[in-house]
Every structure is written in C-alpha cells, then in structure tokens.
Amino acid sequence: MSVFSSYLEKLGSNFIVSSMVPSLALVIVSLMVFDPTLISLSAFRDFEETPRLIVLAVFVVILAVIIGFTLTALNTFILKMFEGYIRPFPVRIAYFLSHRKHQKKAQTLSEQRDLLESQIRELKKRVGNDPVRQAELDGLIERHYKAAAEYGLMYPEDISDVMPSRFGNVLKAAENYPGERYGFDGVQFWPRLVHVIPADYRTNIDNTRNELSFLANMSILSAVFSFLSVVAIFFSMAAVSGAGTDPKIYYMFWEAAGKYLLFAGIGFAFSYFFYNASILSVGSFALIVRSSFDLFRLELLKELDLERPKDSIQEFKIWNNLNELIVLGSHSLKYTKLDYREKE
C-alpha cells in the first residue's frame, strides 16, 4: 500500500507541476482577457456575490483540471511534435525548411570535425621534437575536442537521423549515445535500465522531465492563447456593424479588436520564449539520460544475469550481442550465445 501511495503522490506532484499550473494560468488569463465587461470577475468586488464567486472558482478549477489531464495524455504527442516526428499541416513547410537547415549545419560541423582529425593525423607524422609543430598539434587537438563535443551534444552521428528542430536533435543525439559508446539501442533499453536506477536518481530524472514538460506545455498553451485572441478579433469585427463595408467606422473596429491583436502578439512571444527555454531544459534532460547509461548500464547486465565484461571492448561486444537478441530476436544475422553468471 505504501508503494501505491508513493506512486500516487509522485503522479500528483508531476501533474501539478507540468500540467495543472500551465492550465490554470491559461484559464485565468483567458477569463480576464476575453470577458469583455468582467462580469465574472465582478464577484470579487461584492461580498454578497460569494455564492457566485464559489461557482466561478469551481468552474475555473474544473476547466483547469480537464485541460491539465488533456496535456498529460498528450504529453508524448507534444514532445514528438517539438522533436519533429509529428508535423502539423499548418507548419509543415516550416518543418521542411528547418530540416534542410539543420542537415546543412550538421554536415558543415561534421566536415569541420573530420578535417581537424585528418590534419591531426598528418601532423603527428611530422611533429618529431619540433616545439612549434607540437604547439600547433596541441592547438588542433583542442579545436577538435571542442568541435567533436559540440557536434555530439547537438546532432546525431548519422546525418540521416538529423531532425527538423534543435529540440529534436538534442534528444536524438542522446538516444544514439549508448549505441555509439556501448553498442546498444538506448530507446529499446531505457525501459529496462530505469528499473535499476536508484530512487534518488530517478527523482532527479523526474524533476528534469517535469521542468521540460512544464515549458513545453506553456509554449503550447501560449500558442493556443494567441489563436483564441485571433478568433476574438473576428468576433469583434462581427460586433461592429459595418466594419467590413464602411471605412468611416474602421476605427471602431480597431478600438474593439486592437487589444486582441496585441494579446495575440504577446501570446506568440511567450510561446517562442518558452520554446527556447525548453531547448535549454531538454539539454539538461539529455545529459542526465546519457549519465544514466554511463552509471547504471553494468547494473542492468547484473540484473540480466550476464557476465560482467573484463574491459570496454568485451563490454561493447556483449551489449551489441544483447541488442541483437532484444531488438531483432530470431531475425538477427549475427547473434551469438550469451554467457550467464553462475548463481552466487
């Protein structure tokens, strides 16, 4: 029962942080902006309207909870959209152009890194005891380290895996990290690895994930607010008689709709701000995912009752072989037997 209670407590805190707070903010701001005469909010100014205030508060909470649960259910969909796997029709062209831009940038960074590697190999052959060439070699090695580290954090190794967004490329690079270092598919092994990660470290992962979901949800809801503001402009146009036919009363339309145009711009600015903030957050999340594979992968081997590798080369072979078994099974073309540990 205590395990179930702690799970519910954790689920509740995750929901409040990542979904409920953004939803409540949207409901309250929308109520203040789109209630033209503030009829609902007038209950706050009159104590005799207390029952009405209670009804309003219940309505706000219920609506925020509904939106919050919707965001929670769509969390994977939203993150996949940010990554670039899901491309909504209105912005499909923007995704296409962004994809080409990131592929070109990744190609440029990859070529710069490879060129430095080639220069280092050539210079090593001629360096000898020459201090000038040794200093030049040290400088090239430092530049290569920075170039390789920057590329490894920003983009996946295979150019064909490059995603249409910075958000997606950072996550894709983290997903490919265990494959390049240890020889196994990070996406396939993560659900298994998470069971050997200590509770305090999992809490750190959950907190980082909550921060990421909060920023992504705030970005989405800010965009929704902008859309609602645009819709309100058309309602204002309909409310002003002759706004579409008589130029003399255009100013009446702008008086009624101008504030909504301003709010639409503010909503778009907030959406862009929270999206950029989410890119920084996804970088932190990607680093903690990478570190999870570094720290706890051997514990996973132990849980699977496999022999502990003697060195990094043997470890790569074991993981690569286990990856063939789990991902491809009987369809693997290079799987060989695995050696299990003797009972302790």
N, C-alpha and C positions, 0 to 999 in steps of 0.2 A: 504493500500500500504506500510506503514511504517513497519508493521509486516512482510510482504512478503520480503521487502528489508533486514530487520534484519536477517531473516531466510537465505536468500541467502548469506549475509555477513558471517554468522556463518558457513554455509556449506562450503564456500570458504576457510575460515581460517582453518577449520578442515581438509579439503582436502589437503591444502598446507603443514600443519604440519605433518600429519600422513602418507600421500601417495606421494605427489609431491616431497618432499625433498629426501626421500629414492630412488625414481625412478630416479631423476636427478643424484644422486650420482652414481647409477648403470650404467647409460648411459655414463657418463663422464669417469668413471674408466674403463669401458669396451672398450671405444673408445681409451683410452691411452694404454691399455694393449694389445688389440687384433689387433690394426692397426700396422702390422709388420714394416712398413717403415715410420710411422707417416705422411703419405701422406695428410690425412685430416687436421692434426694439422699444417702442413706447411703453411697454410693460415694465421696463426697468425704472421708469420715472414716476410710477404711481403705485404706491403700496396696495391700493385697492385692487390692482390687477395681478395680485400674487398668483391666483389660480392660473391665469393666462401665462404668467411667467414660467410656472412649473410645466405647463403643457409645452411651451416653447423649448424649455431646456430638455424635456424628454424627447421632443421631436429632433432636436439637434443631435443628441446622443445616439438615438436610434439610427438616424441617417449616417452619422459618422461611423458607427459600428458596421452598417451594411457596406459602406464604401471601403472600410478597413478590411473586412473579410474578403471583399472582391479583390482588393490589391494583393492580399495574402495568397488567394487562389491563383492570381495571375502573375505571381512573382517571377516564376520561371519564364513565362511568356515575355514579361517586361525586360528581364535581363537578356534574354535571347534577342530581343529587338534591339537593345542597346549594343549587343555584340555584333549584330549584322546578319544573324541567321534568318531572322524574320524581317521582311522588308515590306512595310505597309505601302499600299498603292500610291498615296499622295506624295511620298518622299522616295519612291523607287529610283527615280533618275538621280537624286542627290546621293543615294547609296552607291549607285553605279559609278558616278564621278569620283566619290570619295574612295571607292575601292581601287580605282585606277591610280589615284594619287598615292595611296598607301603602298600599293605594289611597286610603284616607281621609286618611292622613298626607300622602301626596304631593299630594293635592288641596288640602289646607289650606296646605301650603308654597307650592304654585303660585299659589294665590289671594293669599297674602300678598305674594309677589313681584310679581304683576301689579298689585295695589293700590298698591304703592310706585311702580311705573312710572307709573301713572296720576297719582298725587299729584305726582310729579316733573315730568311734562309740564305739569300745570296750574300748578304753582308757577313754572316757568320763564317763563310768560307774564306773571306779575305781579311778578317779582323786582326788575326795574329796578336802581336803585342803592341799594336799601334793604339795609343791612348785616344787619339782623335776619332778613329773608327769605333773604338769601344764606347766612347761617349755618344757617337751617332747611333750605334746599335742600342744602347740603353734608352735613348730618346724614342727610337722606333718601337721598342718593346712596350714602353709606357703608353705611346699613342695606340698601339694595337690592343693593349689591355682595355683602355677606355672605349675604343670603338667596338670591341667584341662584347664588353659588358653592356654597353648601351643597346646594341642590337639584341642581345639575349633577353633584356628586360622588355623591350618594346615590340619585338616581332618574333614569330616562329621561324625556325631554321629554314624550313621549306617555303619558298616563295609562293607556291600554290596554296599554302594554308593561310596566307595573309587575309585578314578580314577587312570589311569596309570602314571600321571605326577604330579609333585609338583604344577605346574601352575593350572592344573585342580582341584586338591584337595583344594587349597586355594579358588577358585571360588565356588566349590561345598559346602564348609563349609559356605560361605557367603550366598549362595542360600538357605541353610537349616536353617540359623539363625532365620528368623522370624517364621518359623514353630515350632522351639524348644522353643522360648521365648514367642511368642504371639498366636500361633495356626493357622497360615495361610501359604499358599504356596507362597513363595517370588517370584518365577518366574511368577506365574499367576497374582499376584497383582502389580508387578512392573510397567507395562504399565499404570495402574490406578494411582498408587502413584506418578508417575513422573509429573502428571498434577497439583498436589497440592504443589509441591516443589517450593520454591521461586526462582526467576530468578537468583539471585546471587549464590545461592547454586547449581543450575543446571549448571551454568558456571563452577563452581569448579569440578563438576562431569565430564563435557565435557572435561575439560583440562586434568584431570587424565586419561580419556578414550583415548584422543588423544596421550598422552605420552605412554600409553600401546600399542596402535596400531602402533605408530612410531617404538617402539622397536621390536614388533613382525614382522613388515614389513622389518625392517633392518636385522633381523635374517633370514627371508625367502630369501631376495634378496642376502644376503651374501652366502647362500647355492646355490642359482642359479648361482652366480658368480663362485663358486667352480666347479659346474657342467660344465659351459662353459670353464673353464680352463682345465678340464679333456678332453673335446671334442677337445680343441686346441692341446693337446698332440698328439692325433691320427692324426690330420691334419698335424702336424709337422713330424710325422712318415712317412706319405704318401709323404711328400715333399722331404724327404731324400731318394734318390734312393739306394735300397739295405739294408736299415736299418733293415729289418726283416730277411735278409739272410746272410749278410757278417759281421762277428764280428768285422772286422777291422774298420768299419765306424760307429760303435755304438756311439763313442764319438761325431760324427757329429750330431747324433740324439739327444743326451743329451744336446749338445750346443744349439740346436734349441728348444728343448722341456723342458729343465731343469727349465727355468724361469716360464713356465706354471705350472709345478709341484709345484714350490714354491708358486705361486699365489693361486693354489688350496688349499694348506695348510693354507695360510693366510685367505682365504675366509672362510674355515671351522672354524678357530679360532675365526674370527669375528662373525660368526653365533652362535657359542657356547657362546661367550661373551654377545651378545645382547639377547640371550635366557635367560641367568641367570639374566641379567638386567631386563628383562620383568617379571621375577618371583618377584623381589622386587616391581616393579610397580604394578603388579596385587595384591600384598598385600595391597598397598595403596588404590587401586580401591575397593578392597573387604571391607576395613574398612569404606570407605565413603558410600558404599552401605548399610552396616549394620547401620551406623549412620542415614542414610535417613529413614530407617524403624523406628528407635527409635524416631526421632524428628517429623516426619510428618504423622505417621500412624493415629493419632487421628484426624488430619485434613481430612484425607481420609474418616473416619467414618462420619465426619460432612458433607462432600460433598455427601455422600451416604444417607444423612438424617436419620442416625441411632442414637439412644440414646447414649449419652456419658456414658461409664461404670463408676461405682462408685468405683471400686477397680480393682486390677490386675487379680483377679480370675474371676470376671464378664467379664473383657475385653477378657480374654482367651476364655471364652465360646462364646462371641459374634463373635470373629474372627473365631473360629473354625466352628461355625454355618454358618457364611457368606461364609467361604471357601467351605463348603459342597454345598451351593447353586450355587456358581460360577463355581466350578470345576466339580461337579457331576450333579447338577440340579435335574431332576426328578429321577435320578438313585441313589440318596443319600438314605441311610438306616437310618440316624439319624438326618436329618434336622428337625428343629422346627421353628416356626414363629419368625420373627424379629420385634422388636418394633421400629417404626419410630418416629422421633421428631415431636412435634407439630409445626405448622407454627409460625414463630416469628412475 
